[in-house]
Amino acid sequence: MRVKLFLAAAALLPAVGLLGYAGMREARIYYLEVDRFLAEPRFQQMRVRLCGTVGGQNLDRVPAEMTVRFDLLGRQHSLPVTYRGAVPDLFKAGAEVVVQGRLGDDRRFTATDLMTKCASKYRPDDYQPASEPSS
Amino acid sequence: MIVSAGNALLSLLVLLAVGAVVAAAWGGRFRAARALTLARVLLGLILAGCLLGCVLLTIAFVTDAFHLEYVASHSDRALPLGYKISGLWAGQAGSLLVWATLIAVAGLWLAVQIRTWTPAAQAGALATMAVVVGFFAVLMLFVNEANPFSPLMVTDPATGGLVAHTPRDGQGMNPLLQHPAMLAHPPTLFMGYAGLTVPLALLVGGLLAGRLDRQWLCAVRRWTLGSWILLGVGILLGSWWAYVELGWGGYWAWDPVENASLLPWLTGAALLHVIAVVRARRVLKGLAAGLIVVTFLLCIFGTYLTRSGIVPSVHSFGESDLGTFLLAFLLLVGHGAMALLFWRRRLLRPDADRRWDWRAWALAAAACLLTGMAAVTLLGTMTPALTQWLGGERAAVEPSFYNRYALTGLGLPLLALLTVASLVSYGRPAGLSPRRGLHLALGAVAVGAVTAAVLGVGDPLAVVVAGLATAAGVVLVADLVGSVLARRKRTGEHVLRAAMARLGRHGRLHGAQVAHLGVVLAAVGIVGSGLFGQKETVRLAPGGSQRVGEHTLTLRHVRDVRRANYGATEAIVHVRGPDGESTTLRPQQRRYDKTPDMVNQEVALWSTLGGDVYLAIAGGDPAGQFVFLEVYLTPLIAWFWIGGLLLTVGGLGPRLVTVLVHRTSPATAGQRAEAPAPPLAEETEMST
């Protein structure tokens, strides 16, 4: 019985592993920071997920078009983003967001999904926490 | 004052935990009853200390002690009292304190429960509980981000050094967390996590004592079941919160934080199935032991996953060196447990008179499928970290990965197995012969599938699920009802009395049936809402109508609403269903005075057994000339919640019924008293 069980497991495990790996490759989506995305042209052809911070300068909500335009800030570079759809509650300038979509011909990133990071902890406005680098 | 008192308390907790470990080890090694008593007392003191910590922190929240960083970043003066108290678990540091407190509660409870066990068994269990709670105290004491009592420090612009600072007001609580479900979701989840420490403690005790007997197994089963149910309720509350609060029309997004709580739930479910095999057949003890360890490790691993920053998540607690501590603890416990299991491997061998039967095979297969689901979920969740470790670019997997592999690939066979297993294991006691049961099940598969097809369900997956779910449901209900009717026929009792008596006597069996019925209904809800959900964005002017699916939406008017702490735009929408029934929904977009630059969705729901109509305002003309509404039609989703509820009732119900039957029915009580006490009286009582 034990030998049979071991043989069955030995046969099944690699198969399951392979299946999982294949599935992982198929369903994967690159998860990048803005700078990395802009530095590597191959990503600019794909649908990707980008994380960054919402810039305050060009933040433009157009409720009549159900659209929001903003700059997604990386460490050094920023990327203009257009998103059409319901904006999540925590979206505002300075919020960390994750957008999913692809780069358009006009070099604007068209997002189909916009998620805000749901931080349980609010970043204080009237003091600079010691552990945070000043921005 | 609170800062120094809190930190002193945390230091004391570490010392008490060390003391409890030493006392337990001494008591176990030298069979010293007094040392074990001391260990119990120390566990009691740890609990008192943890509770005092919670009280201190609650006082800090209620009195707006913003000189504490934790309070300043999770509360403000205007926050309602209930949410101020919930601030205790609204963030990382506080939730660790709550978790530690709950482990301490479980530890003391366990200590009292097993006080008559052999010294070695007690010593192992008590020391394990003390180690885990001690670890949490160390975390809070030494990792700044995990310390709920650390003072708020700011950089002094003049000197560049750090100075303590008390802001005028706190930053307030995340508005999304200000929801009734959030009052209950985290504590329930942590109760589950804390409870799942106990099976590990019992395992260590049992292995050290060299005895894994029936009494031990019963204790493991009871603690696993209770904790697993609490974990399930916690997850369910979290999903419900996401559904009604986040405004994207779904309840599960396969985000790492959600997956982290699902992993121990899945392995816990597998463990419960393996325990049933061990109880009945004395085989698979090693697998049960392995699952106990893995389930505990997954509870901690989930925290590691989300707090260490190795996997990006939309729910982020921020990165900190908490991860290093958690990883070290995971490795320590994992390796320690493996060494212990290897050392006592003889105990885990099957008994000489072992016998496998169909029921045992079915249970083992269910455990494998559930563990497989956990493995797939883990793989998907870890993909960002794995792709980076393997030297590639960081990539995540889309929800389709989980849906295809965890739900369809493994969940569907699980549903099929449930149908077969219901016939194999339940068929006999109800007087339903396996042959008749099989005919019934096959008939039900056909009826379910044909009905679905006739109703216009085109998706083959849905047709299969409809067939399987109907069959599993019919077999389970037929058995449940059949066994009650059989008893009524035999004894001539009233139906209700027969049902109560039957449930009281075979509570575990019928509890499992009700729980499995819950799984079937939840599967219907998952498939219905997942495959046939519709999302449409409509632009409506006042008086205008639009059809979405089989529903007609008419915008009556848009108005501004003003309440004490927010202003809102409200759309009044009349919804007419396919059968002429109608209702009025009022979705809102709120701007809270505290956070005027943020827009909060307040979704409106029309929930029926057939499906939900879910409305959220996505935008519109500021003058109220038109609004954009996001309309989600989620068929059958109510069955997911009903299924979850049944799963809980099935787990808890038998115990309640047993208590009720024994209290209310003198006849049953009399019968029990007259019957000779079984060799393990406690077990029969506790396990039903």
Interface residues (C-beta under 8 A of the other chain):
Chain A: M1 V16 L19 G20 G23 M24 E26 A27 R28 I29 Y30 Y31 L32 R36 F43 R49 C51 V62 P63 A64 E65 M66 T67 G85 A86 V87 P88 D89 L90 F91 K92 A93 E96 V98 M115 T116 K117 C118 A119 S120 K121 Y122 R123 P124 D125 D126 Y127 Q128 P129 A130 S131
Chain B: E69 A72 S73 H74 A90 G91 Q92 N144 E145 L152 M153 V154 T155 L162 H165 P167 R168 Q171 G172 M173 N174 P175 L176 L177 L246 G247 W248 P312 S313 V314 H315 S316 F317 G318 W356 G372 A375 V376 L379 G380 T383 P384 T387 E393 R394 A395 A396 V397 E398 S400 F401 R404 Y405 G409 T537 T595 D597 M598 V599 N600 Q601 A616 I617 A618 G619 G620 D621 P622 F626 F628 E630
